[in-house]
Each structure stands twice: as C-alpha cells, then as structure tokens.
Amino acid sequence: MPAEPSILGDNWSRDIKFPTFEETPQEGLLSALTQVAPERFPKIAIVEDTTEARRLIRRILQSQGNFTILEATNGREGLELIQRELPDLIILDLMMPEMDGFTVIEALRANPETAVIPVIVATAKELTPDEKSRLSGQIQSLMQKGDFLNDEFLEEVKSLIK
C-alpha cells in the first residue's frame, strides 16, 4: 500500500482500473489506424515461407501506406488466413512447406468465397511448361522474385485491388 493513503486516510485514495487493449498486429501508425477503422484499407495476404522475401514484400507495400497486410509462413497457414480474413489480394509463393502454392490455389478456386480473390504468384522457381499450364487462368499475375521492380509490382497490386 502506498504511503499516501496511510497518511491521508482512506477517503483520499481510489483504485482505478484501466481497460486492457489488444496488441496491434503490425508496427506503426498504420496498425493503429487499422484497429480504429479496420475496413478502411484493402487487405493483402502475403503467403511466403522465406522471412526476407516476406519482409521485402511487406516493406514495398507499406511504402504506399494504404494496405492492411496479413502474413502467413506456409501454405496451410495461408489458406486458413485467407479463408478467415477474405483479403482483397493474395501474394503467394509456390514452393513452401506443409502445402505448396499450387495446392493453395486449387483450394482457393474450389471455394466460392475465395475463388474470386486475385492472386499474384511471386516465385524464384523456374516454372516448367506443365506448371505454367497448371497456373493458367487461376492467377492474375506471375512475377519472378528478384526480377520485378518495386514500381512494377505496386502497379500490378493497385490494378488488382477493387
């Protein structure tokens, strides 16, 4: 018990309870704004197992400052995130643990709620003709990691967000 109540008596002290707040999902001002107005910014899901690639994509998107960014580190986690959050756009790697990007795309297109969400595949994999055929008509854009420029990527993102 603090010294003041013992000196001043019980009539001079009060216990105050402050409400607890959930931690914000992202860093910075944008995350605070999404807590206040979560539907204000388009949601983009990044499904990528490599931390560095995920961070790079997030930073490119954050440079525009007007997206809510959701992240998953493998295909299974990504599919669950997408089905729960229904983002406006998905940026997807193909080669990931637990569930690869091809399987994620098949599951998305089989579900009426997620079938219409545009997908940008960003991969380092050199695709075979069969793999390209498998993606044909299922995705909106295919970008080779390391080859795309920030401006080109952002233009593609903006063109696909409704």
Secondary structure, DSSP 8 states (H G I E B T S, - for coil): --HHHHHH-GGG------------SSSHHHHHHHHHSTTSS-EEEEE-S-HHHHHHHHHHHHTTT--EEEEESSHHHHHHHHHHH--SEEEE-SS-SSS-HHHHHHHHHHSTTTTTS-EEEEE-S---HHHHHHHTTT-SEEEETTTS-HHHHHHHHHHH--
